[in-house]
Structures are given as structure tokens and as C-alpha cells.
Amino acid sequence: MATEIERKFLVLSDTWRAHVTRATRYRQGYLGPAETSSVRVRVSDTNAYLNIKGATVGVTRLEYEYPIPSADAHEMLDRLCRKPLIEKTRHLVDHAGHCWEIDVFEGDNAGLIVAEIELKAEDELFVRPDWLGKEVSDDTRYYNVSLVTQPYKTWGDAPTKSS
């Protein structure tokens, strides 16, 4: 069984930018509403994937990912996925033995920056970088699938940074 253990945080500052090892731009969308899972189509510069993720709230969820032809992915994004699409650049930052993924959102979610870390166990220890802010792992508003129906620009009350 494929599982993902991921914790999600806001950021306090842009000091992480000095430590970026790679950046990839993504365009992604979601196929239809589903109560038990989300089905995502994601395209980067060189790859396209279909991803199925369990709808469980928290840090551990079922996750499956499969490569698909790029042309099919673009057609699904343009013709089948709910709008707005998620547009973001993912920056990779290595810190104290862990790789952090910092997503800088664009379009209807511009202004939102979220740092994620994938762990091997829910109780795995990690060193918090000094730019790391409030944990939002259990706040479903920050799930990419939620940003389609409730884009960040509509929130009004959400902080861009938090301690």
C-alpha cells in the first residue's frame, strides 16, 4: 500500500530562497469531486502524472502516482479539470538531512507560500528551519484540492506568514 506522510507549514521569511537546489513549475488540476479521494493531473516541464490521494485529513494518506502522456495531461487540464487550475513553482531546499518542498503559488492563489516535508513516520523528528512558521497540516484550506474551490485570494482572513 502506498502512503504519504507529509507535514505542511507556512513560512516566516524568504531566507529559504538562498538554499534552493532546484525549482520546477507545475500546472495541475483535479478531476471531479470525490468524497474519498482526489484525482489530480499534474504537468511539469518534462513530466506528466495522474495522482490519486486519499481524502483523509492529517499527515498520513494513501497516495498513488502514475506517469501519463504529456499531451493527454494537457488535454485533461484544459478540458476536464475543475477551474481554476493550480499554478505554482516548487522549490527544493535541503535542511538538516531532509528535503523541504516550498510551493510558491500563482494565479488565484498568488501570495500563498507553503513548505512541506515528507517523513518516513508520523513521529519522525526533524530540525525546524528558522524560516518555518505555523503548521497547517490539519487545515484543509491549504490542501491543493481545496485551493481549486476556495482559492487563496478569497480567504480574507488567512495569514501569508505566521509564527
C-alpha positions in Angstrom: 0.0 0.0 0.0 1.3 3.4 -1.0 1.2 6.1 1.8 2.4 9.6 2.1 3.3 11.2 5.4 3.6 14.9 4.9 3.6 17.9 7.2 2.7 21.3 5.9 3.8 24.7 7.2 3.6 28.4 6.5 6.9 30.3 6.2 8.2 33.3 8.2 10.6 34.8 5.7 12.2 34.4 2.3 15.6 33.3 3.7 15.0 29.8 2.4 15.5 31.1 -1.2 19.3 31.3 -0.7 19.3 27.5 -0.2 17.2 26.3 -3.2 18.7 23.4 -5.0 16.1 23.1 -7.8 12.8 24.7 -8.9 10.1 23.2 -11.0 7.0 24.9 -12.3 3.7 22.9 -12.1 0.3 23.2 -13.6 -2.2 20.9 -12.1 -5.9 20.3 -11.9 -8.5 18.0 -10.3 -11.0 15.7 -11.9 -14.5 15.8 -10.5 -15.5 16.0 -6.8 -14.9 12.8 -4.8 -15.6 12.2 -1.1 -13.0 9.5 -0.5 -10.1 10.7 -2.7 -8.8 13.4 -5.0 -7.7 12.7 -8.6 -5.0 15.1 -9.8 -3.4 15.7 -13.2 0.0 17.4 -12.9 2.3 18.6 -15.6 5.9 20.0 -15.2 8.4 21.0 -17.8 9.3 17.4 -18.6 6.7 15.0 -17.0 3.0 14.4 -16.6 1.3 12.4 -13.9 -2.1 11.2 -12.7 -2.2 11.1 -8.9 -4.8 9.6 -6.6 -4.7 10.7 -3.0 -6.9 9.6 -0.1 -9.2 12.3 1.4 -8.1 11.6 5.0 -7.3 14.8 6.9 -4.0 14.7 8.7 -0.4 13.9 7.9 -0.8 10.3 6.6 -2.8 9.5 3.5 -2.9 6.9 0.7 -1.2 8.1 -2.4 -0.7 6.6 -5.9 1.0 8.2 -8.8 1.3 7.1 -12.5 3.1 8.7 -15.4 0.8 9.6 -18.3 1.5 11.1 -21.8 2.0 14.8 -21.7 -0.5 15.5 -24.5 -3.2 13.6 -22.6 -2.4 15.6 -19.4 -2.6 18.9 -21.1 -5.9 18.0 -22.7 -7.3 16.8 -19.3 -6.2 20.1 -17.7 -7.7 22.2 -20.4 -11.0 20.3 -20.9 -11.8 18.1 -17.9 -10.3 19.6 -14.7 -12.1 22.0 -12.4 -11.0 25.6 -12.6 -9.0 27.5 -11.6 -6.0 25.3 -12.2 -3.3 25.3 -9.6 -0.2 27.0 -10.8 2.9 27.0 -8.7 6.7 26.8 -8.6 8.1 24.1 -6.2 11.5 24.9 -4.7 13.6 22.2 -3.1 15.6 23.1 -0.1 17.8 20.6 1.8 18.0 21.3 5.6 19.5 19.0 8.2 19.0 15.8 6.3 15.5 16.5 5.0 14.3 17.9 1.7 11.7 20.6 2.0 9.4 21.5 -0.8 8.4 25.1 -0.8 5.4 25.8 -3.1 5.0 29.4 -4.3 1.5 29.7 -5.7 0.5 31.9 -8.7 -2.8 32.9 -10.3 -5.9 32.8 -8.0 -3.6 31.5 -5.2 -0.9 34.1 -5.5 0.6 35.2 -2.2 0.4 31.7 -0.7 3.7 30.0 0.2 3.7 26.6 1.9 6.6 24.5 3.0 6.1 20.7 3.1 8.3 17.9 4.4 7.7 14.2 3.7 8.5 11.9 6.5 9.0 8.1 7.0 6.9 8.0 10.2 4.4 10.4 11.8 6.6 10.8 14.8 9.9 11.2 12.8 12.0 14.0 14.3 13.3 16.9 12.1 15.1 20.1 12.6 12.8 23.1 12.0 14.5 25.7 9.7 14.4 29.3 11.1 12.1 30.3 8.2 9.4 27.8 9.2 6.2 29.1 10.6 2.9 27.8 11.8 2.0 24.2 11.0 -1.2 23.9 8.8 -1.2 20.1 8.2 -4.7 19.7 9.6 -6.1 22.8 7.9 -7.8 21.6 4.8 -7.9 25.1 3.2 -4.2 24.6 2.5 -4.7 21.3 0.5 -4.2 21.9 -3.2 -7.5 20.2 -4.0 -9.2 22.8 -1.7 -7.5 25.7 -3.4 -9.5 25.0 -6.6 -12.9 25.6 -4.9 -11.7 28.1 -2.3 -8.7 30.0 -3.9 -6.4 31.8 -1.5 -7.5 35.2 -2.9 -11.0 34.6 -1.5 -9.9 33.8 2.1 -9.6 37.3 3.5 -8.6 36.0 7.0 -5.6 33.8 6.2 -2.1 34.9 7.1 0.7 34.7 4.5 3.2 34.2 7.3 2.7 33.0 10.8 4.9 32.1 13.8 
